[in-house]
Amino acid sequence: NAGVTQTPKFQVLKTGQSMTLQCAQDMNHEYMSWYRQDPGMGLRLIHYSVGAGITDQGEVPNGYNVSRSTTEDFPLRLLSAAPSQTSVYFCASSPGQGSPEQYFGPGTRLTVT
Amino acid sequence: KQEVTQIPAALSVPEGENLVLNCSFTDSAIYNLQWFRQDPGKGLTSLLLIQSSQREQTSGRLNASLDKSSGRSTLYIAASQPGDSATYLCAASNFGNEKLTFGTGTRLTIIP
């Protein structure tokens, strides 16, 4: 199993551009989440999904969209990038109720100029 | 709203010492608490998960405890090694496993 994979590893955007961060898992996990990590602030939840077709907002959802059309994939879309979205983004998955351990991808480092 | 705190932010200890990392949380109605390790520029690796019904979990030289009444968890590392140098994060879940609230981490340096 590859586990949780994320692409790209690094990305530089100009203010106002849009892009999609990709996340995929091959463990048939029900739950998937997106977090951002900023210095001094820890990881904060952006959006999460408890199964295909079901998504919900986390702590810092503004400026981001998600969808979950398959169990495997959970892309994160930046609609109009802003410098405040410069961060490291992590995708995570977990099997579901009764097996709550979360598995994280390697991260995407995004810089918005 | 759950808040998670980790103090100190950084810790340096000589190789071979036993050490304790601290994690405190404000809402005792947690579902589980998870400890992670993060190496520089890398993702998070799960170390131990403690369910709300448990008081501790062990894996090799690591032991994590959970005291819901006091709002505290500790990660005990025995016989520390330079390879243990990393940032250690704790995270609490109150609503099942789809939402984790993270602490800001403790950066651990083991001095050879």
Interface residues (C-beta under 8 A of the other chain):
Chain A: Y31 S33 Y35 G40 M41 G42 L43 R44 L45 Y48 S49 V50 D56 G58 F90 A92 S94 G96 Q97 S99 P100 E101 Q102 Y103 F104 G105 P106 G107
Chain B: V4 Y31 N32 Q34 F36 K42 G43 L44 T45 S46 L49 Q51 L89 A91 S93 G96 N97 E98 K99 L100 T101 F102 G103 T104 G105
